[in-house]
């Protein structure tokens, strides 16, 4: 897990990009997570490089053509190894090669964590499926859509992806 202090410039750029984009179709949060999503993309880009290419399918393309989709979650606490990283069931057909998971402090956006990555196919092979409307075990959280989840501790370190992207 890679902790990052988010720069003011990154926050301002993310706010501007979120305004330009507007609300995404099928957004579970009604577009409220757009600023955090862009911050997540910038944080990942700073570590792995490549080219930001915001599409519905993926967010970053590495020099070797690998497509990376960044999944950012807003949080109010420092993430723990046994927290989940999720991909909504409506996103299973995205044309991406790798998922990178990020958490960003809600509201202030002052801090973020690049949690790790997982190749798309490996993610779905290993992830747990959670049906919409079910409660997360040991919690009051209810899944708002069909969701695939994996714990942070099961992700690959982002540094591995950074070295792969840098050597391409």
PEVEN-V596489 format. One record per pair of residues at least 24 apart in sequence whose C-alpha atoms are under 10 Angstrom apart, sorted by the first residue. I is the first residue (numbers start at 0). J is the second residue. Records with the same first field share a line. If there is no record, write none. Layout:
# PEVEN-V596489
I=J / J
This chain:
# PEVEN-V596489
0=78 / 79 / 80 / 100 / 101 / 112 / 113 / 114 / 115 / 151 / 152 / 154 / 155 / 156 / 157 / 158
1=42 / 43 / 46 / 101 / 111 / 112 / 113 / 114 / 115 / 156 / 157 / 158
2=42 / 77 / 78 / 101 / 102 / 103 / 110 / 111 / 112 / 113 / 114
3=42 / 103 / 109 / 110 / 111 / 112 / 113
4=42 / 103 / 108 / 109 / 110 / 111 / 112
5=38 / 39 / 41 / 42 / 103 / 104 / 107 / 108 / 109 / 110 / 111 / 112
6=38 / 42 / 108 / 109 / 110
7=108 / 109
9=34 / 37 / 38 / 39 / 41 / 42 / 108 / 109
10=34 / 35 / 37 / 38 / 41 / 107 / 108 / 109
11=38
12=37 / 38 / 41
13=37 / 38 / 39 / 40 / 41
14=38
23=55
24=55
25=89 / 90
26=89
27=87 / 143 / 144
28=143
31=73
32=71 / 72 / 73 / 105
33=71
34=71 / 73 / 103 / 105 / 106 / 108
35=70 / 71 / 72 / 73 / 74 / 101 / 102 / 103 / 104 / 105 / 106 / 107 / 108 / 111
36=69 / 70 / 71 / 72 / 73 / 101 / 102 / 103
37=69 / 70 / 71
38=71 / 101 / 102 / 103 / 108 / 110 / 111
39=69 / 70 / 71 / 72 / 73 / 99 / 100 / 101 / 102 / 103 / 111 / 112 / 113
40=67 / 68 / 69 / 70 / 71 / 99 / 100 / 101 / 113
41=69
42=69 / 101 / 103 / 111 / 112 / 113
43=67 / 68 / 69 / 99 / 100 / 101 / 112 / 113 / 114 / 115 / 157 / 161
44=69 / 161
45=161
46=113 / 157 / 158 / 160 / 161 / 162 / 164 / 165
47=157 / 158 / 159 / 160 / 161 / 162 / 163 / 164 / 165
48=160 / 161 / 162 / 164 / 165
49=161 / 164 / 165 / 167
54=93 / 94
55=90 / 93 / 94 / 95
56=90 / 92 / 93 / 94 / 95 / 96
57=93 / 94 / 95 / 96 / 97 / 98
58=95 / 98
59=95 / 97
60=95 / 96 / 164
61=160 / 161 / 163 / 164 / 165 / 167
62=163 / 164 / 165 / 166 / 167
63=163 / 164 / 165 / 166 / 167
64=96 / 164 / 167
65=95 / 96 / 97 / 164 / 167
66=94 / 95 / 96 / 97 / 98
67=94 / 95 / 96 / 97 / 98 / 99 / 116 / 117 / 118 / 119
68=93 / 94 / 95 / 96 / 97 / 98 / 99 / 100 / 116 / 119
69=95 / 97 / 98 / 99 / 100 / 101 / 113 / 116
70=98 / 99 / 100 / 101 / 102 / 113 / 116
71=99 / 100 / 101 / 102 / 103 / 111 / 112 / 113 / 114
72=100 / 101 / 102 / 103 / 104 / 105 / 111 / 112
73=101 / 102 / 103 / 104 / 105 / 106 / 108 / 111
74=101 / 102 / 103 / 104 / 105 / 106 / 108 / 110 / 111
75=102 / 103 / 104 / 105 / 106 / 107 / 108
76=102 / 103 / 104 / 105
77=102 / 103 / 104 / 110 / 111 / 112
78=102 / 103 / 111 / 112 / 114 / 151
79=114 / 150 / 151 / 152
80=114 / 150 / 151 / 152 / 153 / 154
81=149 / 150 / 151 / 152 / 153
82=148 / 149 / 150 / 151 / 152
83=126 / 135 / 147 / 148 / 149 / 150 / 151 / 152 / 153
84=114 / 115 / 116 / 126 / 146 / 147 / 148 / 149 / 150 / 151 / 152 / 153 / 154
85=122 / 126 / 127 / 128 / 129 / 146 / 147 / 148 / 149 / 150 / 151
86=122 / 123 / 126 / 128 / 144 / 145 / 146 / 147 / 148 / 149
87=128 / 129 / 131 / 142 / 143 / 144 / 145 / 146 / 147 / 148
88=128 / 129 / 130 / 131 / 144 / 145 / 146 / 147
89=144 / 145 / 146
90=145 / 146 / 147
91=119 / 120 / 123 / 146 / 147
93=119
94=119
95=119 / 120
96=120 / 121
97=121 / 122 / 160
98=122 / 154
99=154 / 155 / 156 / 157 / 160
100=151 / 154 / 157
101=151
113=156 / 157
114=150 / 151 / 152 / 154 / 155 / 156 / 157
115=151 / 152 / 153 / 154 / 155 / 156 / 157 / 158 / 159 / 160
116=151 / 153 / 154 / 155 / 156 / 157 / 158 / 159 / 160
117=149 / 153 / 154 / 155 / 156 / 157 / 160
118=154 / 155
122=147 / 148 / 149 / 153 / 154
123=147 / 148 / 149
125=149 / 153
126=150 / 153
